Amino acid sequence: MRVLSGVQPSGILHVGNYFGAIRQFLQMQEEHECYYFLADYHALTTVQEKDRLRGLVSDLAAAFLAFGLDPEKSVLYRQSDIPEIPELTWYLSTVTSMGLLQRCHSCKDKVSQGVVPSHGLFSYPVMMAADILIVNSDMVPVGKDQKQHLEVTRDITGAFHTTYDTEVFTLPKPMILDNVAVVPGIDGRKMSKSYGNTIDIFGAEKPIRKAIMSITTDSTPVEEPKPTEGSTLYQLARVFAPEGEREWVETAFREGGTGYGTIKKQLFGWFRETFGPARARFDELKADPEAVEAVLVDGARRAREEIAPLMDKVRKAVGIR
């Protein structure tokens, strides 16, 4: 089964990115043929400082490798290294209705966060469809709230096949990720770079510890049981706690005698255990950017080899030599 997914290099990776997606990507490479791309074209809708974008792409590639992505098992490539993607995006644009794009929530969500709408942001779903279709992916991992992205791709695929009276694309199916952890930010809202409430993975240790110690809590005394409903600290502790220590979390909250400060210190300890090896590997990779670049170049080569036969069929279908 061929699986495809991409991650935008639009900011520093935080623990929500890992528990919400990247952890599952690493598990998939043991069972499927996986294609993962760094969506730098998509990032241009929000990141428009060239040096910052290049740095974010490099950091994201290093992070994938630091977490354990194996280039021998998975294909990791930079979106902008595949010139066929914008080409296919144009072909798909000519069969995509305005009404379909107007119903998409991705643009509305960004606008609600203060992003000035652009044509690139509005037509984002078309390039997303090209990303998915161009490698003949069978499955696309999505959360339950992201199914619309794939439904739009399937609609665009149908429009292309109907317009040109031929079937050239694999119709992708959603791979619903049931084991995605819901990770709140330190203020209780969804962890997001746009909210400034993240716990960064590869940042300096002192600010990370400060962020964890600043997690919003109530004024329950040390000797009293702590409420779990709506508790950001409780949710984060459950996400981070190793399997053998989850009972400690329940006891700390449901019985008196453990203060919030003690729980936060324990949470920081689990953060170091969880990400310590990846942080060390990340530093090694950052010191050897040529090695990271070599992985991306080879990934693009392998991806383009797979893409070439499909694009020949697409060009023939539309009448382009």
Phi, psi and omega per residue, in radians:
M1 nan 2.241 3.129
R2 -1.643 2.210 -3.098
V3 -2.052 2.409 3.091
L4 -2.271 2.453 2.983
S5 -2.713 2.763 3.135
G6 -2.374 2.758 3.117
V7 -2.283 2.311 3.108
Q8 -1.352 2.306 3.030
P9 -1.488 1.194 -3.046
S10 -1.881 0.059 3.124
G11 3.070 3.117 -3.116
I12 -1.195 2.384 3.129
L13 -1.152 2.376 3.098
H14 -2.161 3.030 -3.022
V15 -1.133 -0.439 3.071
G16 -1.132 -0.665 3.075
N17 -1.064 -0.722 -3.085
Y18 -1.213 -0.968 -3.072
F19 -1.255 -0.409 -3.114
G20 -1.518 -0.354 -3.077
A21 -2.629 -0.958 -2.949
I22 -1.087 -0.662 3.113
R23 -1.012 -0.706 -3.139
Q24 -1.217 -0.621 3.111
F25 -1.032 -0.739 -3.102
L26 -1.155 -0.619 3.107
Q27 -1.194 -0.640 -3.088
M28 -1.146 -0.564 -3.071
Q29 -1.142 -0.252 3.089
E30 -1.436 -0.274 -3.029
E31 -2.138 -0.336 -3.022
H32 -2.317 2.965 2.993
E33 -1.551 1.889 -2.943
C34 -1.906 2.373 3.024
Y35 -2.076 2.111 3.135
Y36 -2.163 2.303 -3.120
F37 -2.209 2.672 3.084
L38 -1.661 1.955 -2.922
A39 -1.473 1.226 -3.099
D40 -1.313 -0.493 3.023
Y41 -1.076 -0.811 3.133
H42 -1.101 -0.626 -3.112
A43 -1.106 -0.403 -3.131
L44 -1.097 -0.283 3.106
T45 -1.249 -0.324 -3.134
T46 -2.262 -0.406 -3.125
V47 -1.970 1.938 -3.049
Q48 -2.201 0.487 2.975
E49 -1.936 1.999 -2.944
K50 -1.034 -0.750 -3.113
D51 -1.162 -0.675 3.121
R52 -1.137 -0.744 -3.137
L53 -1.071 -0.792 3.139
R54 -1.068 -0.698 3.115
G55 -1.146 -0.696 3.138
L56 -1.161 -0.671 3.110
V57 -1.119 -0.800 3.133
S58 -1.076 -0.750 3.141
D59 -1.132 -0.697 -3.122
L60 -1.168 -0.701 3.096
A61 -1.102 -0.784 3.115
A62 -1.090 -0.651 -3.140
A63 -1.138 -0.798 3.100
F64 -0.960 -0.815 -3.117
L65 -1.200 -0.659 3.136
A66 -1.133 -0.629 3.127
F67 -1.234 -0.351 3.100
G68 2.131 0.187 3.060
L69 -1.117 2.257 -3.062
D70 -1.780 1.942 -3.133
P71 -1.084 -0.282 3.066
E72 -1.371 -0.425 -3.127
K73 -1.769 -0.560 -3.079
S74 -2.141 2.733 3.072
V75 -1.800 2.027 -3.141
L76 -1.960 2.141 -3.094
Y77 -2.525 2.808 3.101
R78 -1.586 2.272 -3.088
Q79 -0.963 -0.714 -3.080
S80 -1.279 -0.128 3.058
D81 -1.490 0.015 -3.113
I82 -2.027 1.561 -3.089
P83 -1.104 -0.346 3.131
E84 -1.206 -0.342 -3.120
I85 -1.149 -0.935 3.097
P86 -1.113 -0.524 3.080
E87 -1.105 -0.861 3.138
L88 -1.146 -0.612 3.106
T89 -0.987 -0.718 3.140
W90 -1.155 -0.786 3.120
Y91 -1.005 -0.750 -3.133
L92 -1.208 -0.580 3.135
S93 -1.057 -0.580 -3.077
T94 -1.285 -0.190 3.113
V95 -2.052 0.090 -3.107
T96 -1.689 2.217 -3.104
S97 -1.368 2.610 3.068
M98 -1.084 -0.643 -3.125
G99 -1.062 -0.668 3.120
L100 -1.090 -0.793 -3.120
L101 -1.196 -0.607 -3.140
Q102 -1.161 -0.396 3.124
R103 -1.502 -0.150 -3.085
C104 -1.306 2.423 -3.083
H105 -1.563 -0.183 -3.083
S106 -1.088 -0.752 3.120
C107 -1.194 -0.761 -3.132
K108 -1.054 -0.696 -3.139
D109 -1.096 -0.783 -3.130
K110 -1.147 -0.709 3.129
V111 -1.085 -0.699 3.137
S112 -1.128 -0.364 3.108
Q113 -1.607 0.095 3.079
G114 1.709 0.067 3.125
V115 -1.341 2.300 3.102
V116 -1.260 2.150 -3.067
P117 -1.177 2.387 3.093
S118 -2.198 2.968 3.067
H119 -1.079 -0.670 3.133
G120 -1.062 -0.709 3.132
L121 -1.210 -0.690 -3.130
F122 -1.151 -0.719 -3.079
S123 -1.624 0.154 3.118
Y124 -0.789 -0.774 -3.091
P125 -1.098 -0.423 -3.127
V126 -1.252 -0.790 3.088
M127 -1.161 -0.590 3.077
M128 -1.067 -0.692 3.085
A129 -1.109 -0.707 3.107
A130 -1.100 -0.725 3.107
D131 -0.969 -0.754 -3.047
I132 -1.310 -0.789 -3.024
L133 -1.314 -0.504 -2.932
I134 -1.197 -0.392 3.122
V135 -1.862 0.264 3.134
N136 0.958 0.799 -3.125
S137 -1.269 2.404 3.100
D138 -1.481 -0.648 -3.049
M139 -2.337 2.555 3.077
V140 -2.254 2.035 3.133
P141 -1.211 2.221 3.138
V142 -2.471 2.654 2.981
G143 -1.356 2.915 -3.094
K144 -1.079 -0.454 -3.126
D145 -1.573 0.082 -3.084
Q146 -2.031 0.210 -3.075
K147 -1.106 -0.469 -3.100
Q148 -1.044 -0.620 -3.132
H149 -0.974 -0.792 -3.088
L150 -1.330 -0.580 3.099
E151 -1.095 -0.663 3.098
V152 -1.130 -0.749 3.106
T153 -1.044 -0.744 3.135
R154 -1.147 -0.667 3.097
D155 -1.122 -0.759 3.124
I156 -1.117 -0.697 3.098
T157 -1.047 -0.791 3.123
G158 -1.079 -0.701 3.137
A159 -1.118 -0.705 3.130
F160 -1.141 -0.828 -3.119
H161 -1.094 -0.669 3.132
T162 -1.226 -0.760 -3.100
T163 -1.072 -0.750 -3.045
Y164 -1.805 0.110 3.047
D165 0.871 0.792 3.095
T166 -2.745 2.671 3.119
E167 -1.981 1.913 -3.112
V168 -1.965 -0.353 -3.051
F169 -1.798 2.571 2.934
T170 -1.309 2.272 3.138
L171 -1.430 1.892 -3.032
P172 -1.296 2.640 3.104
K173 -2.023 2.645 3.114
P174 -1.340 2.435 2.967
M175 -1.855 1.727 -3.067
I176 -1.271 2.158 -3.121
L177 -1.536 1.785 -3.117
D178 -1.426 -0.388 -3.074
N179 -1.699 0.457 3.108
V180 -1.360 2.208 3.118
A181 -1.423 2.366 3.035
V182 -1.493 1.960 -3.019
V183 -1.916 1.953 3.101
P184 -1.383 2.726 3.032
G185 -1.391 3.056 -3.055
I186 -1.178 -0.216 3.111
D187 -1.783 0.046 3.109
G188 1.729 -0.400 3.058
R189 -1.341 2.977 3.086
K190 -0.985 2.363 -3.134
M191 -1.128 2.147 -3.066
S192 -2.723 2.451 3.089
K193 -1.050 -0.614 -3.093
S194 -1.196 -0.389 3.106
Y195 -1.599 -0.221 -3.122
G196 1.144 0.559 -3.062
N197 -2.111 0.513 -3.007
T198 -1.606 2.817 2.912
I199 -1.940 1.821 -3.079
D200 -1.231 2.603 -3.088
I201 -1.545 -0.722 -2.996
F202 -1.915 0.257 3.107
G203 -1.369 -3.136 3.095
A204 -1.134 2.558 -3.013
E205 -1.164 -0.664 -3.072
K206 -1.079 -0.841 3.097
P207 -1.117 -0.573 3.115
I208 -1.140 -0.786 3.115
R209 -1.082 -0.701 3.133
K210 -1.104 -0.712 3.133
A211 -1.101 -0.762 -3.138
I212 -1.150 -0.719 -3.136
M213 -1.223 -0.264 -3.135
S214 -1.684 0.111 3.127
I215 -0.971 2.331 -3.084
T216 -1.118 2.240 3.071
T217 -2.388 3.026 3.099
D218 -1.674 -2.888 -3.052
S219 -1.830 0.421 3.132
T220 -1.054 2.256 -3.138
P221 -1.099 2.756 -3.118
V222 -0.954 -0.751 -3.014
E223 -1.320 -0.169 -3.088
E224 -1.670 2.659 2.994
P225 -1.064 2.599 -3.083
K226 -1.794 2.424 3.092
P227 -1.177 2.466 3.114
T228 -1.810 -0.491 -3.135
E229 -1.141 2.097 3.123
G230 1.322 0.165 -3.105
S231 -1.519 2.042 3.105
T232 -1.106 -0.756 -3.113
L233 -1.096 -0.721 3.120
Y234 -1.086 -0.797 -3.130
Q235 -1.094 -0.755 -3.137
L236 -1.175 -0.682 3.130
A237 -1.109 -0.673 3.118
R238 -1.174 -0.608 3.114
V239 -1.180 -0.744 -3.016
F240 -1.493 -0.517 -3.006
A241 -1.048 2.241 3.024
P242 -1.038 2.720 -3.039
E243 -0.931 -0.668 -3.109
G244 -1.330 -0.118 -3.083
E245 -2.073 0.173 3.131
R246 -1.203 -0.502 3.098
E247 -1.121 -0.586 3.112
W248 -1.062 -0.691 3.132
V249 -1.078 -0.825 -3.121
E250 -1.077 -0.752 -3.134
T251 -1.135 -0.746 -3.105
A252 -1.070 -0.625 -3.115
F253 -1.523 -0.690 -2.972
R254 -1.557 -0.203 3.057
E255 -2.110 2.622 3.134
G256 -1.295 2.887 3.022
G257 1.950 -0.149 3.127
T258 -2.107 2.118 -3.119
G259 -1.451 2.820 3.130
Y260 -1.059 -0.631 -3.138
G261 -1.067 -0.706 3.118
T262 -1.128 -0.721 3.136
I263 -1.141 -0.702 3.133
K264 -1.139 -0.699 3.099
K265 -1.102 -0.690 3.098
Q266 -1.130 -0.699 3.111
L267 -1.063 -0.736 3.108
F268 -1.105 -0.670 3.091
G269 -1.085 -0.720 3.102
W270 -1.174 -0.612 3.066
F271 -1.023 -0.801 -3.127
R272 -1.130 -0.687 3.123
E273 -1.157 -0.724 -3.076
T274 -1.204 -0.767 -2.989
F275 -1.933 -0.009 -3.120
G276 -0.963 -0.908 3.136
P277 -1.078 -0.718 3.138
A278 -1.161 -0.653 3.122
R279 -1.124 -0.701 3.115
A280 -1.157 -0.747 3.132
R281 -1.158 -0.651 3.118
F282 -1.046 -0.766 3.121
D283 -1.087 -0.677 3.104
E284 -1.104 -0.768 -3.115
L285 -1.199 -0.629 3.107
K286 -1.132 -0.503 3.112
A287 -1.407 -0.125 -3.124
D288 -2.336 1.153 -3.061
P289 -1.090 -0.440 3.120
E290 -1.112 -0.624 3.131
A291 -1.165 -0.695 3.111
V292 -1.157 -0.770 -3.139
E293 -1.078 -0.666 -3.137
A294 -1.073 -0.669 3.113
V295 -1.116 -0.760 -3.118
L296 -1.181 -0.714 3.129
V297 -1.108 -0.775 3.125
D298 -1.160 -0.657 3.105
G299 -1.098 -0.725 3.110
A300 -1.122 -0.688 3.111
R301 -1.069 -0.823 -3.123
R302 -1.134 -0.698 3.132
A303 -1.120 -0.764 -3.097
R304 -1.168 -0.539 3.061
E305 -1.101 -0.670 3.116
E306 -1.285 -0.573 -3.052
I307 -1.302 -0.600 -2.983
A308 -0.915 -0.870 -3.128
P309 -1.073 -0.677 3.133
L310 -1.119 -0.803 -3.103
M311 -1.131 -0.541 3.041
D312 -1.060 -0.731 3.127
K313 -1.173 -0.697 -3.128
V314 -1.131 -0.842 -3.133
R315 -1.066 -0.706 3.124
K316 -1.115 -0.697 -3.119
A317 -1.109 -0.718 -3.065
V318 -1.555 -0.201 3.118
G319 1.612 0.354 3.101
I320 -1.773 2.305 3.133
R321 -1.373 nan nan
